[in-house]
Amino acid sequence: MELWLIIGILGFASSAISTSIDKYMMNHKYGAIKTNALKMFLDGVILLTIGLLFFNIEITSSLILWSLILGSLYAAAGILYFESLEITDVEEVMPFSNASTTLLIFIGSIIFLGETANLGNYIGIILTVIGIYLVLLTNGLKYPKIDKGFYLMIKMVIFTVIYSLLIKTTLTEIKPINIAITMYFSTTLFLVSYLVITKKESLSFHNEFKKHIPKIALSSFFGASATFLIFFALSIGKASKVYPLAGLQSVFILIIATIFLKEKITIKRILGTIIIFAGIYFITI
């Protein structure tokens, strides 16, 4: 098993834990954007601590520029995601958005990054996308409603795809730990600025919110670890092979949700899991 594959799997497994904690917090109405801003800041602090202890951190003008670009895209995608959920049922849009994001990143890697893929890789991405869709289905097959929430989710997908492709480009000249640290602080800046300008959520930490800071910190630890591991995998592997491993993240989230959040496991989700593993196999050959 190649190093990029091992690191990538570990990264998306860590991301699944972070996402599951985020899902729990969203269910309890913590103030999504404010919570996300705090999480981004803590992610940056965690990675900065790791960087100071174990790596040689270099701050350059190129790093600052890229971190601002990536931070703005990441923040915009997050804001669009949370705003779409205020309008649209998450169970309708998530299968579509996750599957389409994975597919478009794969296609973008071939077209814009000049990566190559064989027939098996194309079969693999199709299987992975189908598997992601099935795993994320909570009820019967639904087509997303074409409304304002749907268009916001489409914009989120576009921002996410651009961000993902630029990350791979950035990692050709900047070390993973350096861009991860500065990008998180940049994202925090944009999210806080958005809240200050729009006044959609209070920036004050009331007592009820403070009780949940340990959960946010735990989510940040796994989120920061995931980002570094995925960035490292991208620095040594192809984007068209690393990003489709997000299919495994959907499987990990399903397992966690079934065990801890008591979500139902269905035949469609089991079938989706099998299809994802088959897809990942074809992608790695």
N, C-alpha and C positions, 0 to 999 in steps of 0.2 A: 504494500500500500504506500503510495507516494506521500511525501511530507505535506504538500498543500492540501491533500484530501483529509489527512488526519487533523491538521490544524483547522481546516474549514468545518469539519464535523463538530469539533470541540467548540468552535466559535458559535455555530448555529444552535448547538445544545445549550450553551450559556445564554444566548439570546432568547431561547424559548422560555427559560426560567424567568428572565427579566420581563418578558412579554406577559407571562402568566400572572406575575405579581401586578403588573400594570392593569391587566384585565380585571383583577380583583378590586383594585383601587377605583377604576372607572365605574364598576358596578356600585360603588359606595359614594359616588358623586363628590370626589375630593376637590374638584376645580381642575379640569384637565390640563389647560395650558399652563397655569401656575405650577401645578405639580410637575409637568414636563420640563419647565424652565429650571426648577430646583434640581430635578434629576439630571439635566444636562450639566449644570454647574458641578454637582457632586461627581458625575462621570469625569469631568475635566480634572477635578481635585484628585480623584483616585489615580487617574493615569499620570498626572503630574508627579504624584508621590512615587509611583512605580518608576517613572522616567528618571527622577532625581536619584533614586536608589540604585537602579540597575542599568541605566542607559546614559548615553552622552547626548543631551538635548541641545540642539542647535537652532537658534532663532534667526531666520533670514527674511529679507523683504519678499522673496518668492513664497516662503511659508505663510507669511501674514496675508499676502494677497489671496493665495489659494484657500486659506482658512476662512476668509471673509466670503469668498464666492461659495464655498461648500456649506458654510454655516448658514448663509441666507437661503440656499436651496433646501437644506435640511429643515430649517425653521418653517419655511413656507409650506413644505410638504406636511409637516406636523400640524400646522394651523388649519390647512385645508382638510386634513383628515378629521380633526376634531369638529370643525364646523359642519362637515358633511354628516357626521353622526348625529348632530342636533336636528337634522332634517330627515335623514334616511335610516331605515332599519339596518343595523350592522350586519345582520344575518343575510341580508339580500346583497349587499355590496362587497363584503370581504372576500368571498370566494372569487368573484369576478376581478377585483382589484389586485389581489395577491397573484392569481394565475396570470393575468395580463402583464403585470410588472415583471414577473420572472421571464415570460416569453419575450417581451420587448427588450429587456436587458440582454438576453441571449442574441437576438437579432442585431441589436445595436453594437454588440461586441464584434460581430462578424463584419458589419458594414463600416463602422466608424473607427474601430480599433485595429482592423485588419487581421483579426484572428481567424484561424482556419478550423473547420469542423468536418468530420467524416459522416457517412450515412448513419452510423450508429449513434453519433451525437445528436443528429436531428431527430431520430426516433426517440432518443432519451428525453429530449426537451419536451416533445409532444406528450409522452407518457407522464413526465413530471408535472406538467401543467394540468393535465386531466386529473392526476392524483391529488394535486393541491386543491382543485375545485371540489372534488368529492370529499376530502377530509374536512374541509371547512363548512360543508353543508350541514346545517343543524336540523333542517326539516326537509321537505320534498324539494325537488328541483324548481328553482325560481329564477326568473329573469329580472334583473334590477329595474326598478321603475325609472323611466326617463324623466327625471325632475331636476330641480336645482341641486339637490344633494348628490345625484349621479354625476352631474357636470363638475361639481367640486371634487368628487373622487377621481374623475378623469384627469383633472388638473394635477391632483396629488400624484397620480401614477406618472404623469409626464415629468414632474419635478423630481420624483424618486429615480426614474430612469436616467435623467440627465446627471443627477448627483452621483449615481452608482458608476456611470461610465467615466465621469471626471475623476472619481476617486482612483480608478485604475490608472488613468493618465498621470495623476499627481504622484502616485507611488513609484513611478519610474525615476523620479528625481528627489523625492523626499522620503525620509524614513517613516514607517508606519506609526511609531510612537509619537513622533513630532507633529504630524498632521492630525492625529487623533486628539491630542491634548488641545491644540489651538482651535480645532474645529468645534469642539464642545463648548469652549468658552465663547467663541464667536456665535454659536447657536443660542447660547444663553442670552447674550447681548441683544440679539434680534427678537427673541421671544419676550424679553422684559420690555423692550422698546414698543413692541406691538401692544402689550397690555397697558402700558402707560398712555399710548396714543388713543387706543380704542376704549379703555376703561371697561373692558368686558368682564374682567375679574379683578377683585381686590388683591393687591400685593401683600397685604398684611397677613401674618400667620396667627390666626385665632387658635384658641386652646384645642378645639376639636381637630384642626389641621395638624397641630404640633404632635398630637398623639400618633399620627401616622408617618411621621418623619423617619422612624426606624425602618418601616416597610419601604419607603422611598429610597433610603440609603442602601438597603439590601438589593433592591431592583437595580440601583445604580452600579453596585459592585459587579453584578452579573452582566449588566449592559456594557459597562466599560471593558470588562474582560472580553466580551463578545466582539466588540468593535476592534480591539487590538488584534485578536486572533484572526478575525476575518480580513482585516487590512494586511496582516502578515501573510495570510494565505494568498491574497491577491498580488502581493509583491513578488511571489515566487511561482504563481500559477496563472492560468488564463482566466479572465473574467467570465468567459462563456462556459467554463467548467466549475468555477467556484460559486458563482451566484445561484445556479440551479440547486445547489445544496440547501437552499432555503426551503425546498420541499421537505427535507428532513426536519426542519424547524417546525413545520406544520404538524408533523407526526409527533415530535416531542411535546408540543403544546397540547395535542390531543391526549397524550398519555398523562401529562400533569393534570389537565382539566378533569379527566376521568377519575383520577385517584383523589385529588384534593378538592376540586370544585364540584364533584359529583355529577359531571355532565354525562349524558347517555352516549354510549358507543353503539353505532349502527352498522348494518351490513355495508352501507355505502362507504362509511369511514374506514372500515376494515379493508374493503376493496381498494379504496384510494391509497391506503398505506402500502399495500402490496404493489400497486402500480407505481408509486413514488420510488420504492426500492428498485424496481425494475428499471425505471427511468434513470436513476442515479448510476446504476450499473452501466447502462449504455453510454451515458455522458462521460464516464471515466475511462472508457476504452479508447 
